[in-house]
């Protein structure tokens, strides 16, 4: 069951990436809307991955 959920998520991610590329080449309005949602979800995932760290702080872990 979990495999089906993961496959579904993978299909949605791939479809979102296809829409981003298609929209960059001037696709229809619905493709641009899906691309906008995909890019926003990516930004949210990136922000969540940072954890609560601010992007300007230096921790010396370089």
mmCIF file of the N, C-alpha and C atoms, coordinates in Angstrom:
data_MODEL
# 
_entry.id   MODEL 
# 
loop_
_atom_site.group_PDB 
_atom_site.id 
_atom_site.type_symbol 
_atom_site.label_atom_id 
_atom_site.label_alt_id 
_atom_site.label_comp_id 
_atom_site.label_asym_id 
_atom_site.label_entity_id 
_atom_site.label_seq_id 
_atom_site.pdbx_PDB_ins_code 
_atom_site.Cartn_x 
_atom_site.Cartn_y 
_atom_site.Cartn_z 
_atom_site.occupancy 
_atom_site.B_iso_or_equiv 
_atom_site.pdbx_formal_charge 
_atom_site.auth_seq_id 
_atom_site.auth_comp_id 
_atom_site.auth_asym_id 
_atom_site.auth_atom_id 
_atom_site.pdbx_PDB_model_num 
ATOM 1   N N  . UNK A 1 1  ? 0.824  -1.205 0.000   1.00 0.00 ? 1  UNK A N  1 
ATOM 2   C CA . UNK A 1 1  ? 0.000  0.000  0.000   1.00 0.00 ? 1  UNK A CA 1 
ATOM 3   C C  . UNK A 1 1  ? 0.860  1.256  0.000   1.00 0.00 ? 1  UNK A C  1 
ATOM 4   N N  . UNK A 1 2  ? 1.910  1.243  0.843   1.00 0.00 ? 2  UNK A N  1 
ATOM 5   C CA . UNK A 1 2  ? 2.773  2.426  0.910   1.00 0.00 ? 2  UNK A CA 1 
ATOM 6   C C  . UNK A 1 2  ? 3.497  2.640  -0.415  1.00 0.00 ? 2  UNK A C  1 
ATOM 7   N N  . UNK A 1 3  ? 3.773  1.539  -1.115  1.00 0.00 ? 3  UNK A N  1 
ATOM 8   C CA . UNK A 1 3  ? 4.447  1.660  -2.414  1.00 0.00 ? 3  UNK A CA 1 
ATOM 9   C C  . UNK A 1 3  ? 3.551  2.400  -3.399  1.00 0.00 ? 3  UNK A C  1 
ATOM 10  N N  . UNK A 1 4  ? 2.271  2.134  -3.375  1.00 0.00 ? 4  UNK A N  1 
ATOM 11  C CA . UNK A 1 4  ? 1.345  2.830  -4.271  1.00 0.00 ? 4  UNK A CA 1 
ATOM 12  C C  . UNK A 1 4  ? 1.290  4.327  -3.965  1.00 0.00 ? 4  UNK A C  1 
ATOM 13  N N  . UNK A 1 5  ? 1.332  4.665  -2.700  1.00 0.00 ? 5  UNK A N  1 
ATOM 14  C CA . UNK A 1 5  ? 1.330  6.082  -2.314  1.00 0.00 ? 5  UNK A CA 1 
ATOM 15  C C  . UNK A 1 5  ? 2.612  6.756  -2.804  1.00 0.00 ? 5  UNK A C  1 
ATOM 16  N N  . UNK A 1 6  ? 3.748  6.089  -2.621  1.00 0.00 ? 6  UNK A N  1 
ATOM 17  C CA . UNK A 1 6  ? 5.011  6.664  -3.070  1.00 0.00 ? 6  UNK A CA 1 
ATOM 18  C C  . UNK A 1 6  ? 5.073  6.793  -4.585  1.00 0.00 ? 6  UNK A C  1 
ATOM 19  N N  . UNK A 1 7  ? 4.533  5.819  -5.297  1.00 0.00 ? 7  UNK A N  1 
ATOM 20  C CA . UNK A 1 7  ? 4.481  5.911  -6.756  1.00 0.00 ? 7  UNK A CA 1 
ATOM 21  C C  . UNK A 1 7  ? 3.584  7.073  -7.174  1.00 0.00 ? 7  UNK A C  1 
ATOM 22  N N  . UNK A 1 8  ? 2.474  7.259  -6.489  1.00 0.00 ? 8  UNK A N  1 
ATOM 23  C CA . UNK A 1 8  ? 1.580  8.381  -6.784  1.00 0.00 ? 8  UNK A CA 1 
ATOM 24  C C  . UNK A 1 8  ? 2.260  9.720  -6.570  1.00 0.00 ? 8  UNK A C  1 
ATOM 25  N N  . UNK A 1 9  ? 3.007  9.846  -5.478  1.00 0.00 ? 9  UNK A N  1 
ATOM 26  C CA . UNK A 1 9  ? 3.733  11.084 -5.211  1.00 0.00 ? 9  UNK A CA 1 
ATOM 27  C C  . UNK A 1 9  ? 4.797  11.315 -6.279  1.00 0.00 ? 9  UNK A C  1 
ATOM 28  N N  . UNK A 1 10 ? 5.488  10.258 -6.679  1.00 0.00 ? 10 UNK A N  1 
ATOM 29  C CA . UNK A 1 10 ? 6.504  10.371 -7.714  1.00 0.00 ? 10 UNK A CA 1 
ATOM 30  C C  . UNK A 1 10 ? 5.899  10.830 -9.037  1.00 0.00 ? 10 UNK A C  1 
ATOM 31  N N  . UNK A 1 11 ? 4.742  10.299 -9.381  1.00 0.00 ? 11 UNK A N  1 
ATOM 32  C CA . UNK A 1 11 ? 4.062  10.696 -10.621 1.00 0.00 ? 11 UNK A CA 1 
ATOM 33  C C  . UNK A 1 11 ? 3.678  12.177 -10.559 1.00 0.00 ? 11 UNK A C  1 
ATOM 34  N N  . UNK A 1 12 ? 3.189  12.629 -9.410  1.00 0.00 ? 12 UNK A N  1 
ATOM 35  C CA . UNK A 1 12 ? 2.832  14.038 -9.271  1.00 0.00 ? 12 UNK A CA 1 
ATOM 36  C C  . UNK A 1 12 ? 4.048  14.948 -9.389  1.00 0.00 ? 12 UNK A C  1 
ATOM 37  N N  . UNK A 1 13 ? 5.165  14.532 -8.820  1.00 0.00 ? 13 UNK A N  1 
ATOM 38  C CA . UNK A 1 13 ? 6.385  15.335 -8.896  1.00 0.00 ? 13 UNK A CA 1 
ATOM 39  C C  . UNK A 1 13 ? 6.877  15.430 -10.337 1.00 0.00 ? 13 UNK A C  1 
ATOM 40  N N  . UNK A 1 14 ? 6.893  14.300 -11.026 1.00 0.00 ? 14 UNK A N  1 
ATOM 41  C CA . UNK A 1 14 ? 7.344  14.302 -12.419 1.00 0.00 ? 14 UNK A CA 1 
ATOM 42  C C  . UNK A 1 14 ? 6.411  15.153 -13.285 1.00 0.00 ? 14 UNK A C  1 
ATOM 43  N N  . UNK A 1 15 ? 5.109  15.014 -13.069 1.00 0.00 ? 15 UNK A N  1 
ATOM 44  C CA . UNK A 1 15 ? 4.154  15.811 -13.833 1.00 0.00 ? 15 UNK A CA 1 
ATOM 45  C C  . UNK A 1 15 ? 4.336  17.302 -13.557 1.00 0.00 ? 15 UNK A C  1 
ATOM 46  N N  . UNK A 1 16 ? 4.618  17.657 -12.310 1.00 0.00 ? 16 UNK A N  1 
ATOM 47  C CA . UNK A 1 16 ? 4.865  19.058 -11.978 1.00 0.00 ? 16 UNK A CA 1 
ATOM 48  C C  . UNK A 1 16 ? 6.106  19.588 -12.667 1.00 0.00 ? 16 UNK A C  1 
ATOM 49  N N  . UNK A 1 17 ? 7.160  18.775 -12.711 1.00 0.00 ? 17 UNK A N  1 
ATOM 50  C CA . UNK A 1 17 ? 8.390  19.192 -13.402 1.00 0.00 ? 17 UNK A CA 1 
ATOM 51  C C  . UNK A 1 17 ? 8.154  19.371 -14.899 1.00 0.00 ? 17 UNK A C  1 
ATOM 52  N N  . UNK A 1 18 ? 7.375  18.479 -15.479 1.00 0.00 ? 18 UNK A N  1 
ATOM 53  C CA . UNK A 1 18 ? 7.050  18.597 -16.899 1.00 0.00 ? 18 UNK A CA 1 
ATOM 54  C C  . UNK A 1 18 ? 6.278  19.890 -17.144 1.00 0.00 ? 18 UNK A C  1 
ATOM 55  N N  . UNK A 1 19 ? 5.367  20.217 -16.256 1.00 0.00 ? 19 UNK A N  1 
ATOM 56  C CA . UNK A 1 19 ? 4.597  21.451 -16.417 1.00 0.00 ? 19 UNK A CA 1 
ATOM 57  C C  . UNK A 1 19 ? 5.468  22.686 -16.279 1.00 0.00 ? 19 UNK A C  1 
ATOM 58  N N  . UNK A 1 20 ? 6.464  22.646 -15.398 1.00 0.00 ? 20 UNK A N  1 
ATOM 59  C CA . UNK A 1 20 ? 7.368  23.788 -15.252 1.00 0.00 ? 20 UNK A CA 1 
ATOM 60  C C  . UNK A 1 20 ? 8.134  24.016 -16.551 1.00 0.00 ? 20 UNK A C  1 
ATOM 61  N N  . UNK A 1 21 ? 8.643  22.939 -17.139 1.00 0.00 ? 21 UNK A N  1 
ATOM 62  C CA . UNK A 1 21 ? 9.385  23.071 -18.402 1.00 0.00 ? 21 UNK A CA 1 
ATOM 63  C C  . UNK A 1 21 ? 8.460  23.543 -19.515 1.00 0.00 ? 21 UNK A C  1 
ATOM 64  N N  . UNK A 1 22 ? 7.270  22.953 -19.579 1.00 0.00 ? 22 UNK A N  1 
ATOM 65  C CA . UNK A 1 22 ? 6.317  23.314 -20.627 1.00 0.00 ? 22 UNK A CA 1 
ATOM 66  C C  . UNK A 1 22 ? 5.906  24.782 -20.494 1.00 0.00 ? 22 UNK A C  1 
ATOM 67  N N  . UNK A 1 23 ? 5.676  25.218 -19.256 1.00 0.00 ? 23 UNK A N  1 
ATOM 68  C CA . UNK A 1 23 ? 5.266  26.611 -19.041 1.00 0.00 ? 23 UNK A CA 1 
ATOM 69  C C  . UNK A 1 23 ? 6.384  27.574 -19.423 1.00 0.00 ? 23 UNK A C  1 
ATOM 70  N N  . UNK A 1 24 ? 7.632  27.158 -19.214 1.00 0.00 ? 24 UNK A N  1 
ATOM 71  C CA . UNK A 1 24 ? 8.739  28.043 -19.589 1.00 0.00 ? 24 UNK A CA 1 
ATOM 72  C C  . UNK A 1 24 ? 8.817  28.213 -21.100 1.00 0.00 ? 24 UNK A C  1 
ATOM 73  N N  . UNK A 1 25 ? 8.233  27.277 -21.836 1.00 0.00 ? 25 UNK A N  1 
ATOM 74  C CA . UNK A 1 25 ? 8.206  27.366 -23.293 1.00 0.00 ? 25 UNK A CA 1 
ATOM 75  C C  . UNK A 1 25 ? 6.898  27.957 -23.803 1.00 0.00 ? 25 UNK A C  1 
ATOM 76  N N  . UNK A 1 26 ? 6.051  28.439 -22.886 1.00 0.00 ? 26 UNK A N  1 
ATOM 77  C CA . UNK A 1 26 ? 4.827  29.131 -23.294 1.00 0.00 ? 26 UNK A CA 1 
ATOM 78  C C  . UNK A 1 26 ? 3.626  28.226 -23.429 1.00 0.00 ? 26 UNK A C  1 
ATOM 79  N N  . UNK A 1 27 ? 3.410  27.355 -22.481 1.00 0.00 ? 27 UNK A N  1 
ATOM 80  C CA . UNK A 1 27 ? 2.273  26.437 -22.534 1.00 0.00 ? 27 UNK A CA 1 
ATOM 81  C C  . UNK A 1 27 ? 0.953  27.127 -22.239 1.00 0.00 ? 27 UNK A C  1 
ATOM 82  N N  . UNK A 1 28 ? -0.124 26.351 -22.238 1.00 0.00 ? 28 UNK A N  1 
ATOM 83  C CA . UNK A 1 28 ? -1.445 26.917 -21.939 1.00 0.00 ? 28 UNK A CA 1 
ATOM 84  C C  . UNK A 1 28 ? -1.543 27.418 -20.502 1.00 0.00 ? 28 UNK A C  1 
ATOM 85  N N  . UNK A 1 29 ? -2.620 28.105 -20.221 1.00 0.00 ? 29 UNK A N  1 
ATOM 86  C CA . UNK A 1 29 ? -2.802 28.738 -18.914 1.00 0.00 ? 29 UNK A CA 1 
ATOM 87  C C  . UNK A 1 29 ? -2.810 27.720 -17.771 1.00 0.00 ? 29 UNK A C  1 
ATOM 88  N N  . UNK A 1 30 ? -3.447 26.562 -17.974 1.00 0.00 ? 30 UNK A N  1 
ATOM 89  C CA . UNK A 1 30 ? -3.505 25.581 -16.884 1.00 0.00 ? 30 UNK A CA 1 
ATOM 90  C C  . UNK A 1 30 ? -2.119 25.015 -16.585 1.00 0.00 ? 30 UNK A C  1 
ATOM 91  N N  . UNK A 1 31 ? -1.263 24.931 -17.580 1.00 0.00 ? 31 UNK A N  1 
ATOM 92  C CA . UNK A 1 31 ? 0.099  24.447 -17.354 1.00 0.00 ? 31 UNK A CA 1 
ATOM 93  C C  . UNK A 1 31 ? 0.880  25.470 -16.537 1.00 0.00 ? 31 UNK A C  1 
ATOM 94  N N  . UNK A 1 32 ? 0.677  26.744 -16.843 1.00 0.00 ? 32 UNK A N  1 
ATOM 95  C CA . UNK A 1 32 ? 1.351  27.790 -16.071 1.00 0.00 ? 32 UNK A CA 1 
ATOM 96  C C  . UNK A 1 32 ? 0.873  27.801 -14.632 1.00 0.00 ? 32 UNK A C  1 
ATOM 97  N N  . UNK A 1 33 ? -0.411 27.505 -14.413 1.00 0.00 ? 33 UNK A N  1 
ATOM 98  C CA . UNK A 1 33 ? -0.941 27.443 -13.048 1.00 0.00 ? 33 UNK A CA 1 
ATOM 99  C C  . UNK A 1 33 ? -0.332 26.272 -12.284 1.00 0.00 ? 33 UNK A C  1 
ATOM 100 N N  . UNK A 1 34 ? -0.250 25.113 -12.929 1.00 0.00 ? 34 UNK A N  1 
ATOM 101 C CA . UNK A 1 34 ? 0.351  23.940 -12.279 1.00 0.00 ? 34 UNK A CA 1 
ATOM 102 C C  . UNK A 1 34 ? 1.826  24.202 -12.001 1.00 0.00 ? 34 UNK A C  1 
ATOM 103 N N  . UNK A 1 35 ? 2.512  24.855 -12.919 1.00 0.00 ? 35 UNK A N  1 
ATOM 104 C CA . UNK A 1 35 ? 3.924  25.178 -12.721 1.00 0.00 ? 35 UNK A CA 1 
ATOM 105 C C  . UNK A 1 35 ? 4.104  26.120 -11.535 1.00 0.00 ? 35 UNK A C  1 
ATOM 106 N N  . UNK A 1 36 ? 3.222  27.086 -11.400 1.00 0.00 ? 36 UNK A N  1 
ATOM 107 C CA . UNK A 1 36 ? 3.301  28.014 -10.272 1.00 0.00 ? 36 UNK A CA 1 
ATOM 108 C C  . UNK A 1 36 ? 3.117  27.285 -8.952  1.00 0.00 ? 36 UNK A C  1 
ATOM 109 N N  . UNK A 1 37 ? 2.148  26.375 -8.909  1.00 0.00 ? 37 UNK A N  1 
ATOM 110 C CA . UNK A 1 37 ? 1.917  25.584 -7.695  1.00 0.00 ? 37 UNK A CA 1 
ATOM 111 C C  . UNK A 1 37 ? 3.124  24.695 -7.397  1.00 0.00 ? 37 UNK A C  1 
ATOM 112 N N  . UNK A 1 38 ? 3.695  24.102 -8.429  1.00 0.00 ? 38 UNK A N  1 
ATOM 113 C CA . UNK A 1 38 ? 4.864  23.240 -8.243  1.00 0.00 ? 38 UNK A CA 1 
ATOM 114 C C  . UNK A 1 38 ? 6.051  24.022 -7.701  1.00 0.00 ? 38 UNK A C  1 
ATOM 115 N N  . UNK A 1 39 ? 6.299  25.189 -8.261  1.00 0.00 ? 39 UNK A N  1 
ATOM 116 C CA . UNK A 1 39 ? 7.412  26.006 -7.783  1.00 0.00 ? 39 UNK A CA 1 
ATOM 117 C C  . UNK A 1 39 ? 7.181  26.488 -6.348  1.00 0.00 ? 39 UNK A C  1 
ATOM 118 N N  . UNK A 1 40 ? 5.939  26.816 -6.027  1.00 0.00 ? 40 UNK A N  1 
ATOM 119 C CA . UNK A 1 40 ? 5.625  27.235 -4.653  1.00 0.00 ? 40 UNK A CA 1 
ATOM 120 C C  . UNK A 1 40 ? 5.823  26.080 -3.678  1.00 0.00 ? 40 UNK A C  1 
ATOM 121 N N  . UNK A 1 41 ? 5.419  24.880 -4.068  1.00 0.00 ? 41 UNK A N  1 
ATOM 122 C CA . UNK A 1 41 ? 5.614  23.707 -3.212  1.00 0.00 ? 41 UNK A CA 1 
ATOM 123 C C  . UNK A 1 41 ? 7.097  23.426 -3.020  1.00 0.00 ? 41 UNK A C  1 
ATOM 124 N N  . UNK A 1 42 ? 7.883  23.635 -4.062  1.00 0.00 ? 42 UNK A N  1 
ATOM 125 C CA . UNK A 1 42 ? 9.323  23.458 -3.935  1.00 0.00 ? 42 UNK A CA 1 
ATOM 126 C C  . UNK A 1 42 ? 9.945  24.455 -2.971  1.00 0.00 ? 42 UNK A C  1 
ATOM 127 N N  . UNK A 1 43 ? 9.471  25.689 -3.018  1.00 0.00 ? 43 UNK A N  1 
ATOM 128 C CA . UNK A 1 43 ? 9.974  26.692 -2.076  1.00 0.00 ? 43 UNK A CA 1 
ATOM 129 C C  . UNK A 1 43 ? 9.589  26.350 -0.645  1.00 0.00 ? 43 UNK A C  1 
ATOM 130 N N  . UNK A 1 44 ? 8.366  25.854 -0.457  1.00 0.00 ? 44 UNK A N  1 
ATOM 131 C CA . UNK A 1 44 ? 7.946  25.441 0.886   1.00 0.00 ? 44 UNK A CA 1 
ATOM 132 C C  . UNK A 1 44 ? 8.783  24.271 1.390   1.00 0.00 ? 44 UNK A C  1 
ATOM 133 N N  . UNK A 1 45 ? 9.066  23.318 0.520   1.00 0.00 ? 45 UNK A N  1 
ATOM 134 C CA . UNK A 1 45 ? 9.888  22.169 0.905   1.00 0.00 ? 45 UNK A CA 1 
ATOM 135 C C  . UNK A 1 45 ? 11.304 22.617 1.251   1.00 0.00 ? 45 UNK A C  1 
ATOM 136 N N  . UNK A 1 46 ? 11.824 23.566 0.488   1.00 0.00 ? 46 UNK A N  1 
ATOM 137 C CA . UNK A 1 46 ? 13.166 24.076 0.775   1.00 0.00 ? 46 UNK A CA 1 
ATOM 138 C C  . UNK A 1 46 ? 13.195 24.787 2.122   1.00 0.00 ? 46 UNK A C  1 
ATOM 139 N N  . UNK A 1 47 ? 12.165 25.581 2.391   1.00 0.00 ? 47 UNK A N  1 
ATOM 140 C CA . UNK A 1 47 ? 12.100 26.297 3.664   1.00 0.00 ? 47 UNK A CA 1 
ATOM 141 C C  . UNK A 1 47 ? 11.947 25.326 4.830   1.00 0.00 ? 47 UNK A C  1 
ATOM 142 N N  . UNK A 1 48 ? 11.171 24.270 4.629   1.00 0.00 ? 48 UNK A N  1 
ATOM 143 C CA . UNK A 1 48 ? 10.995 23.279 5.686   1.00 0.00 ? 48 UNK A CA 1 
ATOM 144 C C  . UNK A 1 48 ? 12.280 22.488 5.915   1.00 0.00 ? 48 UNK A C  1 
ATOM 145 N N  . UNK A 1 49 ? 13.045 22.287 4.860   1.00 0.00 ? 49 UNK A N  1 
ATOM 146 C CA . UNK A 1 49 ? 14.290 21.553 4.978   1.00 0.00 ? 49 UNK A CA 1 
ATOM 147 C C  . UNK A 1 49 ? 15.361 22.327 5.739   1.00 0.00 ? 49 UNK A C  1 
ATOM 148 N N  . UNK A 1 50 ? 15.226 23.629 5.742   1.00 0.00 ? 50 UNK A N  1 
ATOM 149 C CA . UNK A 1 50 ? 16.194 24.446 6.472   1.00 0.00 ? 50 UNK A CA 1 
ATOM 150 C C  . UNK A 1 50 ? 16.021 24.298 7.964   1.00 0.00 ? 50 UNK A C  1 
ATOM 151 N N  . UNK A 1 51 ? 14.802 23.905 8.361   1.00 0.00 ? 51 UNK A N  1 
ATOM 152 C CA . UNK A 1 51 ? 14.599 23.718 9.789   1.00 0.00 ? 51 UNK A CA 1 
ATOM 153 C C  . UNK A 1 51 ? 14.309 25.025 10.476  1.00 0.00 ? 51 UNK A C  1 
ATOM 154 N N  . UNK A 1 52 ? 14.601 25.720 11.155  1.00 0.00 ? 52 UNK A N  1 
ATOM 155 C CA . UNK A 1 52 ? 14.342 27.027 11.682  1.00 0.00 ? 52 UNK A CA 1 
ATOM 156 C C  . UNK A 1 52 ? 15.540 27.900 11.553  1.00 0.00 ? 52 UNK A C  1 
ATOM 157 N N  . UNK A 1 53 ? 16.565 27.425 10.865  1.00 0.00 ? 53 UNK A N  1 
ATOM 158 C CA . UNK A 1 53 ? 17.775 28.224 10.696  1.00 0.00 ? 53 UNK A CA 1 
ATOM 159 C C  . UNK A 1 53 ? 17.511 29.378 9.755   1.00 0.00 ? 53 UNK A C  1 
ATOM 160 N N  . UNK A 1 54 ? 18.042 30.512 10.092  1.00 0.00 ? 54 UNK A N  1 
ATOM 161 C CA . UNK A 1 54 ? 17.918 31.642 9.178   1.00 0.00 ? 54 UNK A CA 1 
ATOM 162 C C  . UNK A 1 54 ? 19.012 31.531 8.130   1.00 0.00 ? 54 UNK A C  1 
ATOM 163 N N  . UNK A 1 55 ? 18.739 32.007 6.942   1.00 0.00 ? 55 UNK A N  1 
ATOM 164 C CA . UNK A 1 55 ? 19.692 31.847 5.852   1.00 0.00 ? 55 UNK A CA 1 
ATOM 165 C C  . UNK A 1 55 ? 20.915 32.746 6.013   1.00 0.00 ? 55 UNK A C  1 
ATOM 166 N N  . UNK A 1 56 ? 20.846 33.764 6.835   1.00 0.00 ? 56 UNK A N  1 
ATOM 167 C CA . UNK A 1 56 ? 21.953 34.673 6.976   1.00 0.00 ? 56 UNK A CA 1 
ATOM 168 C C  . UNK A 1 56 ? 22.905 34.324 8.126   1.00 0.00 ? 56 UNK A C  1 
ATOM 169 N N  . UNK A 1 57 ? 22.570 33.350 8.936   1.00 0.00 ? 57 UNK A N  1 
ATOM 170 C CA . UNK A 1 57 ? 23.402 33.030 10.081  1.00 0.00 ? 57 UNK A CA 1 
ATOM 171 C C  . UNK A 1 57 ? 24.579 32.157 9.679   1.00 0.00 ? 57 UNK A C  1 
ATOM 172 N N  . UNK A 1 58 ? 25.682 32.337 10.330  1.00 0.00 ? 58 UNK A N  1 
ATOM 173 C CA . UNK A 1 58 ? 26.880 31.547 10.057  1.00 0.00 ? 58 UNK A CA 1 
ATOM 174 C C  . UNK A 1 58 ? 27.151 30.683 11.281  1.00 0.00 ? 58 UNK A C  1 
ATOM 175 N N  . UNK A 1 59 ? 27.213 29.366 11.064  1.00 0.00 ? 59 UNK A N  1 
ATOM 176 C CA . UNK A 1 59 ? 27.439 28.455 12.196  1.00 0.00 ? 59 UNK A CA 1 
ATOM 177 C C  . UNK A 1 59 ? 28.844 27.920 12.224  1.00 0.00 ? 59 UNK A C  1 
ATOM 178 N N  . UNK A 1 60 ? 29.646 28.170 11.195  1.00 0.00 ? 60 UNK A N  1 
ATOM 179 C CA . UNK A 1 60 ? 31.004 27.675 11.155  1.00 0.00 ? 60 UNK A CA 1 
ATOM 180 C C  . UNK A 1 60 ? 31.121 26.227 10.734  1.00 0.00 ? 60 UNK A C  1 
ATOM 181 N N  . UNK A 1 61 ? 30.031 25.662 10.147  1.00 0.00 ? 61 UNK A N  1 
ATOM 182 C CA . UNK A 1 61 ? 30.047 24.273 9.714   1.00 0.00 ? 61 UNK A CA 1 
ATOM 183 C C  . UNK A 1 61 ? 30.583 24.111 8.305   1.00 0.00 ? 61 UNK A C  1 
ATOM 184 N N  . UNK A 1 62 ? 31.076 25.176 7.702   1.00 0.00 ? 62 UNK A N  1 
ATOM 185 C CA . UNK A 1 62 ? 31.527 25.118 6.319   1.00 0.00 ? 62 UNK A CA 1 
ATOM 186 C C  . UNK A 1 62 ? 32.664 24.200 6.183   1.00 0.00 ? 62 UNK A C  1 
# 
